[in-house]
Every structure is written in structure tokens, then in C-alpha cells.
Amino acid sequence: MTSRDLAFDGCHNVRDLGGLPTADGRETRRGAVVRSDTPDRLTAAGWSALRAYGVRTLVDLRNDAEVTAWNGYRPPWVEVVRAPLDDDGDTEFWESLRHLYGTPLYYRAFLDRKPGRCAAAVAAIAQAPPGGVLFHCVAGRDRTGIVALVLLALAGVPPGDIAADYELTAERLGPLYAKIGEEDEAPSIRRRLAQAGTSAREIVSTLAAMDAGAYLLGGGLSPADLAAARARLAPPA
């Protein structure tokens, strides 16, 4: 299978959600939806590569404070849509799950608590104009991982392949942390998962209890946007 990794200079955790198998034997559509760490660090060459790949819309999952503090250059040919995934005001929720953050152990709790936020992020992707869509948070791991999980499940990608896509992030972020002088969180995440008697494959059990279409409709996504989101990734029958 051709690599889904994308070389956008300045980003380190970028890959196409296309090229993944679906349960009915097809593959998700390439060039339609891309997951990434923040484009703030893209060089001029990186922006050129992103444009050449066909991306025309960025869906920004970051919180308002993150955008205010760190938002970088955005060229005029790309449309930026804000869809903050976290709810900073829900301090009770975040305090209760602080010890699990950075691992997929809190994904199910987040999905249960924030269906409206997840539906809004998917709506932003569904409603984007023609061209590729790139969605991102900061590192492209947790918020981006949750939206990727929902999108891929909606497109019919089996849970095991969705979990494998999530696991790629740990490998991709090491060079980024080294570059910016921060500690690589991957070892501590593995330790916390091991202490809980599980692994990143915890995503499989999360997906086993989830009907992505029903979940998004329950979160307020319209049937038209549901169909549009599925059509972006799922190839025609």
C-alpha cells in the first residue's frame, strides 16, 4: 500500500485519511481529507506542497486561547474554519480525566460528553468547498485523533485499522518534540496504558460500542452533512 504520510515541510504528523480499507473491500478516497499537527510551523515550501496536494480548507480544532497565542501565517488561498473541539469551561470533566489525557483511555468519555462538539467538527469538514480539507489541533494526536476516529468509522474503516492509524502518531511526534526541545510523551503514555492493562488498541473497544452515523446525528449533524462527510472519504459503491 502506498504510504499515506505527507511531506509538508514544517509539519511532522501529517497523513492522508485516504488509502485505508473499508469493510466492504474498497479504500477511502485519497486527497480528500488530511490530518495534521498545527500548520503554524509550515515553511514556504511546506505551504506550497500543501497547496499542490489540493488542500484548500483548514479546520482548526484548537481552543480560542491557543489560536490567540500561537496562530501563524495562513495564505490567502486557503479558507480557515474554526471548530474548537475541547470545552475549556467544562472544568469538572477535564479534572476528572486529567490522569488519562494523552492516551485513548479518555476517548469514550469525551465522545459521550461532547457529541455536539464532534458533530460541529465533522460539519465543518462536510461543508468545506471543493478541494482537500486538512484538520488539525496542536500535535495532531488527541483532538485530531478523535475526529479522525469518527470520520473513518463513518466511512466504514474497520476498528483495527483506525487504531493502527492512531498508533502512527507516536512515531511521528518524536522528531517534532526533539525539534522544539520538549520531552517526548510517548514513553509516559505507554506506561500509563500498561498500568491500566491496555494499549492504544483501546480504540477498538471504543469503536465497538459506536455507530458513527447515529452518534453524529444525535450530536446535531444534519442528514445532508452526514452524507457529505461520508462522501468525502467513502468511494462510490
C-alpha positions as CSV (number, residue, x, y, z in Angstrom):
1,M,0.0,0.0,0.0
2,T,1.3,3.4,-0.9
3,S,2.4,5.5,2.1
4,R,-0.2,7.9,3.4
5,D,2.5,10.1,5.1
6,L,2.7,13.6,3.5
7,A,5.9,15.7,3.4
8,F,4.7,19.2,4.2
9,D,7.9,20.9,5.4
10,G,7.5,22.2,8.9
11,C,4.8,19.7,9.9
12,H,5.7,16.3,11.4
13,N,2.5,14.4,11.9
14,V,0.7,14.6,8.5
15,R,-1.1,11.9,6.7
16,D,-3.9,11.4,4.3
17,L,-7.0,9.6,5.6
18,G,-7.3,8.0,2.1
19,G,-5.9,4.6,1.2
20,L,-7.4,2.8,4.2
21,P,-9.5,-0.3,3.7
22,T,-13.2,-0.3,4.2
23,A,-15.3,-3.2,5.5
24,D,-16.8,-3.7,2.0
25,G,-13.4,-4.2,0.3
26,R,-12.8,-0.7,-1.0
27,E,-10.4,2.1,0.1
28,T,-11.0,5.5,1.4
29,R,-10.6,8.3,-1.0
30,R,-7.1,9.9,-1.3
31,G,-6.6,13.7,-1.4
32,A,-9.9,14.4,0.3
33,V,-9.2,14.7,4.0
34,V,-5.8,15.1,5.7
35,R,-5.0,15.0,9.5
36,S,-2.1,17.1,10.8
37,D,-0.3,18.8,13.6
38,T,-0.7,22.6,13.5
39,P,0.3,24.3,10.3
40,D,1.8,27.2,12.3
41,R,5.3,25.8,11.7
42,L,5.0,25.3,7.9
43,T,7.7,26.8,5.8
44,A,7.0,28.4,2.4
45,A,7.9,25.1,0.8
46,G,5.5,23.4,3.1
47,W,2.7,25.7,2.2
48,S,3.5,25.1,-1.5
49,A,3.4,21.4,-1.0
50,L,0.1,21.6,0.8
51,R,-1.4,23.7,-2.0
52,A,0.0,21.3,-4.7
53,Y,-1.7,18.4,-2.8
54,G,-5.0,20.1,-3.3
55,V,-5.8,21.3,0.2
56,R,-8.0,24.4,0.2
57,T,-9.6,24.3,3.6
58,L,-8.1,24.1,7.1
59,V,-10.4,23.1,10.0
60,D,-8.8,24.3,13.2
61,L,-9.8,22.3,16.3
62,R,-7.8,24.4,18.8
63,N,-9.3,26.4,21.6
64,D,-9.7,30.2,21.3
65,A,-6.7,30.8,23.7
66,E,-4.4,28.6,21.6
67,V,-5.3,30.4,18.4
68,T,-4.8,33.8,20.0
69,A,-1.4,32.9,21.4
70,W,0.1,30.9,18.6
71,N,-1.8,31.3,15.3
72,G,0.7,31.6,12.5
73,Y,0.6,32.6,8.8
74,R,-2.3,31.4,6.7
75,P,-2.0,32.1,2.9
76,P,-4.9,33.9,1.2
77,W,-5.8,30.9,-1.0
78,V,-6.7,28.7,2.0
79,E,-10.0,29.0,3.9
80,V,-9.8,28.6,7.7
81,V,-12.8,27.3,9.6
82,R,-12.8,27.2,13.4
83,A,-14.3,24.2,15.2
84,P,-12.9,24.1,18.7
85,L,-13.3,20.5,20.0
86,D,-12.5,21.0,23.7
87,D,-14.8,22.8,26.0
88,D,-12.5,24.7,28.3
89,G,-15.4,25.7,30.5
90,D,-16.2,22.1,31.5
91,T,-13.6,22.0,34.2
92,E,-15.3,19.2,36.1
93,F,-14.9,16.9,33.1
94,W,-11.3,17.7,32.5
95,E,-10.3,17.5,36.1
96,S,-11.8,14.0,36.3
97,L,-9.9,12.8,33.3
98,R,-6.6,14.7,33.7
99,H,-4.7,11.5,34.5
100,L,-5.9,9.9,31.2
101,Y,-5.2,12.8,28.9
102,G,-2.8,12.0,26.1
103,T,-4.0,8.4,25.9
104,P,-7.0,6.9,24.1
105,L,-8.4,5.9,27.5
106,Y,-10.5,9.1,27.7
107,Y,-11.8,8.9,24.2
108,R,-15.0,7.2,25.0
109,A,-15.8,9.5,27.9
110,F,-15.1,12.5,25.6
111,L,-17.3,11.2,22.9
112,D,-20.1,10.5,25.4
113,R,-19.8,14.0,26.8
114,K,-19.2,16.1,23.7
115,P,-21.3,14.8,20.8
116,G,-22.2,18.3,19.7
117,R,-18.6,19.4,19.5
118,C,-17.7,16.3,17.5
119,A,-20.6,16.9,15.2
120,A,-19.6,20.5,14.6
121,A,-16.1,19.5,13.6
122,V,-17.5,16.9,11.1
123,A,-19.9,19.5,9.8
124,A,-17.0,21.9,9.1
125,I,-15.4,19.2,7.0
126,A,-18.6,18.2,5.3
127,Q,-19.5,21.8,4.4
128,A,-16.0,22.8,3.0
129,P,-15.9,23.9,-0.6
130,P,-14.3,21.7,-3.3
131,G,-10.8,20.7,-2.6
132,G,-8.9,18.8,0.1
133,V,-9.6,19.5,3.8
134,L,-6.9,19.5,6.4
135,F,-8.0,19.3,10.1
136,H,-5.6,19.8,13.0
137,C,-5.1,20.7,16.6
138,V,-1.6,21.3,18.1
139,A,0.2,18.0,17.9
140,G,-2.4,16.2,15.8
141,R,-2.8,13.5,18.4
142,D,-5.8,13.7,20.7
143,R,-8.4,16.2,19.3
144,T,-7.3,15.3,15.7
145,G,-7.3,11.7,16.7
146,I,-10.9,11.8,17.9
147,V,-12.2,13.5,14.8
148,A,-10.2,11.0,12.6
149,L,-11.7,8.1,14.6
150,V,-15.3,9.4,13.9
151,L,-14.7,10.2,10.2
152,L,-13.0,6.8,9.5
153,A,-15.7,4.9,11.3
154,L,-18.3,6.8,9.3
155,A,-16.5,5.8,6.1
156,G,-16.6,2.1,7.1
157,V,-12.9,1.6,8.0
158,P,-12.6,-1.4,10.5
159,P,-11.7,-0.5,14.1
160,G,-8.4,-2.3,13.9
161,D,-7.2,-0.1,11.0
162,I,-8.4,3.1,12.8
163,A,-6.4,2.1,15.9
164,A,-3.4,1.5,13.7
165,D,-3.7,5.0,12.2
166,Y,-3.8,6.4,15.7
167,E,-0.6,4.5,16.7
168,L,1.3,6.1,13.8
169,T,1.2,9.4,15.7
170,A,3.5,8.3,18.4
171,E,6.2,7.5,15.8
172,R,5.7,10.8,14.0
173,L,5.8,13.1,17.0
174,G,9.2,12.1,18.3
175,P,11.1,14.3,15.8
176,L,8.8,17.2,16.5
177,Y,9.4,17.1,20.3
178,A,13.1,16.9,19.6
179,K,13.0,19.9,17.3
180,I,11.1,22.2,19.8
181,G,13.0,21.0,22.8
182,E,10.2,19.3,24.6
183,E,10.0,15.8,26.2
184,D,8.6,13.1,24.0
185,E,5.3,12.0,25.8
186,A,5.2,8.6,24.0
187,P,7.0,6.6,26.8
188,S,4.8,8.0,29.6
189,I,1.7,7.3,27.5
190,R,2.8,3.7,27.1
191,R,3.4,3.4,30.8
192,R,0.0,4.8,31.7
193,L,-1.6,2.4,29.2
194,A,0.4,-0.6,30.6
195,Q,-0.6,0.4,34.2
196,A,-4.3,0.3,33.0
197,G,-3.7,-3.1,31.5
198,T,-4.3,-2.0,27.9
199,S,-2.7,-0.3,24.9
200,A,-3.5,2.1,22.1
201,R,-5.8,-0.7,20.8
202,E,-8.3,0.5,23.5
203,I,-9.7,2.5,20.5
204,V,-11.0,-0.8,19.1
205,S,-13.3,-1.3,22.1
206,T,-14.4,2.3,22.0
207,L,-15.5,1.9,18.3
208,A,-17.2,-1.5,19.0
209,A,-19.8,0.4,21.0
210,M,-20.3,3.2,18.5
211,D,-22.5,3.7,15.4
212,A,-20.8,6.8,13.9
213,G,-23.7,7.9,11.9
214,A,-26.2,7.7,14.7
215,Y,-23.7,9.3,17.1
216,L,-23.2,12.3,14.8
217,L,-26.9,12.8,14.1
218,G,-27.5,12.7,17.8
219,G,-24.9,15.4,18.2
220,G,-26.9,17.7,15.8
221,L,-25.3,16.9,12.5
222,S,-27.8,17.2,9.7
223,P,-28.6,14.2,7.4
224,A,-27.2,16.2,4.5
225,D,-23.9,16.9,6.2
226,L,-23.7,13.3,7.3
227,A,-24.0,12.2,3.7
228,A,-21.5,14.8,2.6
229,A,-18.9,13.9,5.2
230,R,-19.2,10.2,4.3
231,A,-19.0,11.0,0.6
232,R,-15.7,12.9,1.1
233,L,-14.0,9.8,2.3
234,A,-16.0,6.8,1.1
235,P,-15.6,5.9,-2.5
236,P,-18.7,5.3,-4.6
237,A,-20.1,1.8,-4.4
